[in-house]
Structure formats: structure tokens, C-alpha cells
Amino acid sequence: ESRLANEKIPGEIKSEIETQIKAIDKAGEIADQTLASLLDLEGLSQRVLAEIHEIQSADSWGSFWSGWKLKTESVWRKELFVIDDRAFRVGGLLRSGILFAFVLGIASFLQRILRRTVFRHLCDNAASTETSIDDILLAVVRQTHRTIVVVLALYAALRSLPLSESMAGWLDSIAIIAIVFQVATWGSVAFQDFIERTKRRRVQEDPSSVSAFGLMGFFGRVAIWTVALLITLDNLGFEITALVAGLGVGGIAIAFALQSILGDIFCSIAILLDKPFVVGDFIIVQDMLGSVENIGIKTTRLRSLSGEQIVFSNADLLSSRIRNFKRMYERRVLFSFGVVYETDLDNVEAIPGMVREIIESIDKTRFDRAHFKEYGDFALNYEVVYYVLDADYNVYMDIQQEINIRLFREFKERDIHFAYPTRELIVRSSSLTTSMPSEPREGDWGNAEG
């Protein structure tokens, strides 16, 4: 290299010489690596030959197996750590790990099978069947938490270890809490699904039942989770008797404070279940009347005939007398009229039959009776009773109008006169006594009907 640096050598030859030098150095490095690998192989061969020699020097394969078993058992029984004077060994931990994996695998396999068979079958048939049981089962299956399966598998694995009584008790409590949580979830979902399906069926008949069903669903879920919480606290070692007693006293105090509100809420549930009226019914409460517009949790609203809204608290409404005209399947009608005393006897006898023919010729009516009732102050009075086979007030008024018009026409043709209040003035003189009708004075009206 010094000669290359000092002597004057052409550039091409100098470059070629440098390349050859680098190649020689690289070959030397490869040779060193090859030699090191050969030395490693020689050491490995010697160790293998030593093992073979040890096996050959043994009496039999049985003695070799016994030695290997003793070594394995020593490792299996090796103590790793101690908790509460309980030794945890390698074998126990491996066994619990295998049990955990086995339980988790079986649960996952069964869950997958159920999802592919039962779950798919429920999905296909839920929409086509009339019963709601399959729909509720479908909702319950969907709410099965995988975390619960993992917790139960871990519980089965840890329970196989040599745990102390306190640790075993805590594990039992955790497993029970997990099961209670899952059962409460199933119960809450099933109850809510039942409420929703019932609400969808009822809402077509009574739209106001939506709020009441929502309230029932809320109270039902609160009750389910309250029971689950009490069971959980009991398993954790808390004294729930005093807690329940305290909740009872607190509930009584709250009930007294919210007496009117709770009364209205429970009355709304009573209206939902008993159905004394529904939205759209025309009702009369005391001296107020109107159509039911909304049934809420606390109040019920009516729309009066004059247009204003009337609001009742549900408790006041149920404590009053309610007249529901929408439930009136037929309307009984009583009306009276009078004819003058000058009417001849044949017409007096014919009037009841005449009225009967008129009423029976009109649709949606049922004749009951027509009688010459009494001798009035100014008229021969008749009383008629018939039924309108429709609850609609407008239908009733149309029928009554038709009866009045036809009756007027028949009386006109037969020269029968309706009576009206009259007074006779008798003037006496020495030569002439005159009787003439006159118009009534103030105070004479209202003594007869016409």
C-alpha cells in the first residue's frame, strides 16, 4: 500500500490492484466465519454423543422415562408463591388455565351453535308467528353478555386452585353477582319487550295509553333491578334487613310528600287498565262536558263544545261521577206535544198510530210507545218514547227533525191543530154574552207545551 502510494503507477493498474486487495480481505472474513461455524457444530456433536452415551449406559428405556418423570414432577410441584398460607404450584396454575380455556371454548362453541341454529330460526319465525314468546326469547338471546361467560369460566378455573375460605367466598360472591346481573338483564329485556308489544296493540285503540305503558315499563324495570341490587348486597355480606326497613320508612315519607302526584299517577294507571273512557269519548263530569283529548300521567284534558280546554287531575276525575256518551249504544228519546180540545175523537184515537208509522219508517230508530197522556190546561197532551240506534248526537237531531216535519205534514193533511197557550175572555151583558179568544198576557206562557 505504501508502494502504491509512493510509486508512480498508472491509474487503471492501481485501481485493479486495490480491488484485488479488497477481495482477499473479504475471503479472509468468510474463512473465519466458516471456521467458527465448524467449531459450533463440533461442540453440538459432542453434546449429542454425550446424551446418546448416557441413554445407552442406562439399564433400559423405562429407567430413562422414570428419570424424566421425576424431573417433570419436580417442576410440576414447584412452588411459585404463597397466599394466606396456601401454596400455588406450577401444576395447579396450569390445570386451572387449561380448565379456563376448556370452559371458555365450550361456552363459545355452544353460543356459536345457538346463534347459527336457534337464533336464526327465531329470527325467521318471529315476524310470521302471532305469539310473542319467540320474540321475547330472541330479545333475551341478544342480551346474553359474553363478559358473563368469561367471568364464569374464570370462576371455574380459579375454584380448582387451593384457595382459602375467604378467597373462595369472594369468588362465589362474584359468580353469583354475575349470574344475578345476567338474569336481571334478561328479565328487564323480556318485560320491556312485552310492554312494547302490548303498547303497539293497544295504541291503535287508545293513543293515550302510550304514556301509561311507558310508566309501567319504567316501574317494572326499577323493581327488577331493585331486587337484583338487594340480592347482590346480601351476597356481599351487607345486612339488607335494616336497608329494606330504611327504604320502607323513606318510601312512606316520600309517599306522604308526593301524595297528590302519586295519586294522579296511579289513577292514570287505573284509567289505562279499567278504561272508563278513552281518547275521543264525549263525557260529562259534574257540570262540565267535552271530548277527551289526552290522558296523561297526571292530568286528563277535555275539549269543550265551546272550544276551550278543560283540565282535570286524574284523581279528581276518578272520584267524580262520569257520564260517557260514547258508550251509549242507543239513545232513549222522550218528547211531548199537544193538540187543541176541538180535535174530533177519531183523530184523537188515530194520533198514536200515526206517530208510530212515522217513527218506524225512519232508519236507525226503534219505536217504544205513544200515548194520549193527559188533559192539559190548553191541550190534549201526548207522550212519545222511541230509541235512536246510534250514539251520535247529530244523528239523533236529524231523526227528531224528520219526525217533527212528518208529524206536522200529517196534522196539516188531517186538519189537526197543535195547541198553544190561549185564554178565553167572557164578556157578559144584559142582552149578549160573547166568548172570544185573546192573546195571552205576560205570565200566561209556560203552562202547556206545544
C-alpha positions in Angstrom: 0.0 0.0 0.0 3.0 2.4 0.7 4.5 1.5 -2.6 1.1 2.1 -4.3 1.1 5.5 -2.6 4.7 6.4 -3.4 5.5 4.9 -6.8 4.1 6.3 -9.8 1.7 3.7 -11.2 -0.9 4.3 -13.8 -4.4 4.8 -12.5 -6.1 1.8 -14.1 -3.5 -0.6 -12.8 -3.6 1.0 -9.4 -7.5 0.6 -9.2 -7.2 -3.1 -10.2 -4.7 -3.8 -7.5 -6.9 -2.1 -4.9 -9.9 -4.3 -6.0 -7.8 -7.5 -5.6 -6.7 -6.4 -2.1 -10.4 -5.9 -1.0 -11.4 -9.3 -2.4 -8.6 -11.0 -0.5 -9.7 -9.3 2.8 -13.4 -10.4 2.2 -12.3 -14.0 1.6 -10.4 -14.0 4.9 -13.5 -12.8 6.7 -15.6 -15.6 5.2 -13.0 -18.2 6.1 -13.1 -17.0 9.8 -16.9 -17.3 9.9 -16.8 -20.8 8.4 -14.2 -21.9 11.0 -16.4 -20.6 13.8 -19.4 -22.5 12.5 -17.4 -25.7 12.3 -16.4 -25.3 15.9 -20.0 -24.8 17.0 -21.1 -28.0 15.1 -18.2 -29.9 16.7 -19.5 -28.8 20.2 -23.1 -29.7 19.4 -22.0 -33.1 18.1 -20.1 -33.8 21.3 -23.1 -32.9 23.4 -25.4 -35.2 21.3 -22.9 -38.0 21.6 -22.8 -37.5 25.4 -26.6 -37.7 25.6 -26.6 -40.9 23.4 -23.9 -42.4 25.6 -26.0 -41.6 28.7 -29.0 -43.3 27.2 -27.0 -46.3 26.1 -25.4 -46.6 29.5 -28.8 -46.7 31.2 -30.3 -50.1 32.1 -33.5 -49.6 29.9 -35.8 -47.0 28.4 -38.0 -47.5 31.5 -35.3 -46.1 33.7 -34.9 -43.1 31.4 -38.7 -42.5 31.5 -38.7 -42.7 35.2 -35.9 -40.2 35.5 -37.7 -37.8 33.1 -40.9 -38.3 35.1 -39.2 -37.4 38.3 -37.8 -34.3 36.7 -41.2 -33.3 35.4 -42.9 -33.9 38.7 -40.4 -31.8 40.5 -41.2 -29.0 38.1 -44.9 -29.6 38.3 -44.8 -29.4 42.1 -42.5 -26.4 42.2 -43.9 -23.8 44.5 -44.3 -20.4 42.9 -45.9 -18.2 45.6 -47.9 -18.4 48.8 -51.2 -16.5 49.7 -52.8 -17.0 53.0 -50.7 -20.0 53.8 -51.8 -21.6 50.6 -49.0 -22.6 48.2 -49.7 -22.1 44.5 -47.7 -24.5 42.4 -46.9 -24.7 38.7 -49.2 -27.8 38.2 -52.2 -26.2 39.8 -51.9 -23.0 37.8 -51.5 -25.0 34.5 -54.5 -27.1 35.4 -56.7 -24.0 36.1 -55.5 -22.4 32.9 -56.5 -25.5 30.9 -59.9 -25.6 32.7 -60.5 -21.9 31.9 -59.6 -22.4 28.3 -61.8 -25.5 28.1 -64.9 -23.9 29.7 -64.5 -20.8 27.6 -64.1 -22.8 24.4 -67.2 -25.0 25.2 -69.3 -21.9 26.0 -68.1 -20.1 22.8 -68.8 -23.2 20.8 -72.3 -23.6 22.2 -73.0 -19.9 21.8 -72.0 -20.1 18.1 -74.1 -23.2 17.6 -77.1 -21.5 19.2 -76.6 -18.3 17.1 -76.5 -20.3 13.9 -79.4 -22.6 14.6 -81.8 -21.4 17.3 -81.1 -17.6 16.9 -81.5 -17.8 13.1 -84.7 -19.9 13.5 -86.1 -17.4 15.9 -85.3 -14.5 13.5 -87.0 -16.2 10.6 -90.2 -17.1 12.6 -90.5 -14.1 14.9 -92.2 -11.9 12.2 -94.5 -14.6 10.9 -95.9 -16.1 14.2 -98.7 -14.5 16.2 -97.3 -15.4 19.6 -94.9 -13.1 21.3 -92.9 -15.8 23.1 -90.4 -16.3 20.3 -89.9 -12.5 20.0 -89.2 -12.3 23.8 -86.7 -15.3 23.5 -85.0 -13.5 20.6 -84.6 -10.3 22.7 -83.3 -12.4 25.6 -80.7 -14.2 23.5 -79.4 -10.9 22.1 -78.8 -9.6 25.6 -76.6 -12.5 26.7 -73.3 -10.8 27.6 -70.0 -12.6 26.6 -68.4 -11.0 29.7 -70.6 -13.1 31.9 -69.4 -16.3 30.1 -65.7 -15.2 30.6 -66.3 -14.5 34.3 -68.0 -17.9 34.9 -65.1 -19.7 33.0 -62.6 -17.8 35.2 -64.5 -18.7 38.3 -64.5 -22.4 37.4 -60.7 -22.2 36.7 -59.8 -20.4 39.9 -62.1 -22.6 42.0 -59.9 -25.5 41.2 -56.9 -23.9 43.0 -56.3 -24.4 46.7 -57.9 -21.2 47.8 -58.5 -20.1 51.3 -62.1 -19.9 52.6 -62.2 -16.1 52.4 -60.9 -16.1 48.8 -63.3 -18.9 47.8 -66.2 -16.9 49.4 -65.3 -13.8 47.4 -65.1 -15.9 44.2 -68.6 -17.4 45.0 -70.0 -13.9 45.5 -68.5 -12.6 42.3 -70.0 -15.5 40.4 -73.5 -15.0 42.0 -73.3 -11.3 41.2 -72.5 -12.1 37.6 -75.4 -14.5 37.3 -77.8 -12.1 39.1 -76.8 -9.3 36.7 -77.4 -11.5 33.7 -80.7 -12.8 35.0 -81.8 -9.2 35.8 -80.8 -8.2 32.3 -82.9 -11.0 30.8 -85.9 -10.1 33.0 -85.7 -6.4 32.2 -85.4 -7.0 28.4 -88.2 -9.6 28.5 -90.5 -7.3 30.5 -89.7 -4.2 28.3 -90.3 -6.3 25.1 -93.7 -7.5 26.5 -94.7 -3.9 27.4 -93.7 -2.6 23.9 -95.7 -5.3 22.1 -98.7 -4.7 24.3 -98.4 -1.0 23.7 -98.3 -1.4 20.0 -101.5 -3.4 20.1 -103.3 -1.0 22.4 -102.2 2.3 20.9 -104.4 1.8 17.9 -107.5 1.6 20.1 -106.3 4.2 22.7 -103.4 6.5 21.7 -103.3 8.0 25.2 -102.1 4.6 26.6 -98.5 5.3 25.4 -97.6 7.4 28.4 -99.2 4.9 30.9 -97.4 1.9 29.3 -94.1 3.8 29.4 -94.7 4.4 33.1 -95.5 0.8 33.7 -92.3 -0.3 31.9 -90.2 2.1 34.0 -91.6 0.9 37.3 -91.2 -2.7 36.2 -87.6 -2.3 35.3 -86.9 -0.4 38.6 -88.5 -3.3 40.5 -86.4 -5.9 38.7 -83.1 -4.1 39.3 -84.0 -3.3 42.9 -84.4 -7.0 43.6 -81.1 -7.7 41.8 -79.4 -5.0 43.9 -80.7 -6.4 47.2 -79.5 -9.9 46.2 -76.1 -8.5 45.3 -75.8 -6.7 48.6 -76.9 -9.7 50.5 -74.2 -11.8 48.8 -71.6 -9.2 49.6 -72.3 -9.6 53.3 -74.4 -6.5 53.9 -77.4 -6.6 56.3 -80.3 -5.9 53.9 -83.0 -6.2 56.6 -82.1 -2.8 58.0 -81.7 -1.4 54.5 -85.1 -2.6 53.4 -86.7 -1.2 56.6 -85.0 2.1 56.0 -86.2 2.2 52.4 -89.7 1.4 53.6 -89.6 4.3 56.0 -88.1 6.6 53.4 -90.7 5.4 50.9 -93.5 6.2 53.3 -92.1 9.7 53.8 -91.8 10.3 50.1 -95.3 9.0 49.5 -96.7 11.4 52.0 -94.8 14.3 50.4 -95.9 13.3 46.9 -99.3 12.1 47.8 -101.2 14.0 45.2 -98.7 13.4 42.4 -98.5 9.6 43.2 -102.3 9.5 43.4 -102.7 11.0 40.0 -100.0 8.6 38.6 -101.8 5.5 40.0 -105.1 6.9 38.8 -103.7 7.2 35.3 -102.7 3.5 35.5 -106.3 2.7 36.8 -107.7 4.6 33.8 -105.5 2.6 31.5 -106.5 -0.7 32.9 -110.2 -0.1 33.7 -110.8 2.2 30.7 -113.9 4.2 31.9 -113.2 6.3 28.9 -110.7 6.6 26.1 -109.5 9.4 23.8 -112.3 10.6 21.6 -115.1 9.8 24.1 -117.7 12.5 24.9 -118.1 12.6 28.7 -119.8 14.8 31.3 -118.1 15.3 34.6 -120.3 17.2 37.1 -121.4 20.3 35.2 -118.6 20.2 32.6 -118.7 18.3 29.4 -116.4 17.7 26.4 -114.5 15.2 24.3 -111.5 13.5 25.8 -108.4 14.9 24.1 -105.5 13.5 26.1 -105.0 11.2 29.1 -101.7 12.0 30.7 -99.8 10.7 33.7 -101.1 13.4 36.0 -104.0 15.1 34.1 -106.7 14.4 31.6 -107.7 17.1 29.1 -111.2 17.6 27.6 -112.2 19.8 24.7 -115.5 21.5 25.4 -118.2 22.2 22.9 -117.4 25.9 23.0 -113.8 25.2 22.2 -111.8 25.8 25.4 -109.7 23.0 27.0 -110.8 21.7 30.4 -108.1 20.1 32.6 -108.8 17.6 35.3 -106.4 15.9 37.7 -106.8 12.1 37.3 -107.6 11.7 41.0 -110.4 14.2 40.9 -111.7 12.7 37.7 -112.0 9.2 39.0 -113.6 10.5 42.3 -116.4 12.1 40.3 -119.4 10.7 38.5 -118.6 10.3 34.8 -121.3 10.1 32.1 -119.8 8.6 29.0 -122.0 9.2 25.9 -119.6 7.3 23.6 -120.6 4.1 25.4 -124.3 4.9 24.8 -125.2 2.3 22.2 -128.7 3.6 21.8 -130.4 6.8 22.8 -133.8 6.9 24.5 -135.8 9.9 23.4 -139.0 11.2 25.1 -140.9 14.1 23.6 -144.4 15.5 24.0 -146.9 17.6 22.0 -150.4 18.7 22.4 -153.5 19.2 20.1 -156.4 21.5 20.7 -159.5 20.4 22.5 -161.6 20.9 19.4 -159.9 17.9 17.7 -162.5 15.2 16.9 -162.4 11.9 18.7 -161.4 9.8 15.6 -158.2 11.9 15.1 -157.5 11.8 18.9 -157.6 8.0 18.6 -155.5 7.9 15.4 -152.6 10.1 16.5 -150.6 7.3 18.4 -150.8 5.0 15.4 -149.8 7.9 13.1 -146.8 8.7 15.2 -145.8 5.0 15.3 -145.9 4.8 11.5 -143.7 7.9 11.1 -141.0 6.7 13.6 -140.9 3.1 12.2 -140.4 4.4 8.7 -137.2 6.2 9.6 -133.8 4.3 9.7 -131.9 3.8 12.9 -135.0 4.1 15.1 -136.9 1.7 17.3 -140.4 2.7 18.4 -141.4 2.1 22.0 -144.7 3.8 22.8 -147.1 6.7 22.0 -149.9 7.6 24.4 -152.6 10.2 24.9 -151.2 11.2 28.3 -153.4 13.8 29.9 -155.8 16.7 29.6 -153.7 19.8 29.9 -154.7 23.3 30.6 -154.8 24.2 27.0 -154.2 21.0 25.1 -154.7 17.2 24.8 -151.2 16.1 25.7 -149.4 13.1 24.0 -146.2 11.5 25.1 -143.9 9.5 22.7 -140.9 7.3 23.5 -138.5 5.9 20.9 -134.8 4.9 20.6 -132.2 6.1 18.2 -129.8 3.2 17.4 -126.8 5.5 17.2 -124.8 7.4 19.8 -124.1 10.3 17.5 -125.9 13.4 18.7 -126.2 14.8 15.2 -127.9 11.6 14.0 -130.4 12.0 16.9 -131.2 15.6 16.0 -131.6 14.7 12.3 -134.1 12.0 13.2 -136.0 14.2 15.6 -136.3 16.9 12.9 -137.6 14.3 10.4 -140.2 13.2 12.9 -141.3 16.7 13.6 -141.6 17.6 9.9 -143.6 14.5 9.0 -145.9 14.9 12.0 -146.6 18.5 11.0 -147.4 17.4 7.5 -149.8 14.7 8.7 -151.6 17.0 11.0 -151.9 19.6 8.2 -153.5 17.0 5.9 -155.9 15.8 8.6 -156.7 19.3 9.8 -155.4 18.7 13.2 -154.1 21.7 15.1 -151.3 21.9 17.6 -152.3 23.6 20.8 -150.7 26.7 22.1 -151.4 28.6 25.3 -154.7 30.5 25.0 -157.2 32.3 27.2 -160.9 33.0 26.7 -162.3 36.3 27.7 -166.0 36.1 28.5 -168.0 39.4 28.3 -171.4 39.3 29.9 -174.1 41.9 29.3 -177.8 42.1 29.8 -178.6 41.2 26.2 -175.5 39.4 24.8 -172.8 37.0 26.1 -169.7 36.8 23.9 -166.8 34.4 24.1 -163.7 35.3 22.1 -160.1 34.2 22.2 -157.4 36.7 23.0 -153.6 36.7 23.1 -152.1 35.6 26.4 -150.7 38.2 28.8 -147.2 38.1 30.3 -147.1 35.3 32.8 -149.5 33.0 31.0 -146.8 31.3 28.9 -145.2 28.1 30.0 -148.3 26.4 31.4 -148.5 24.0 28.5 -146.3 22.6 25.7 -146.9 22.9 22.0 
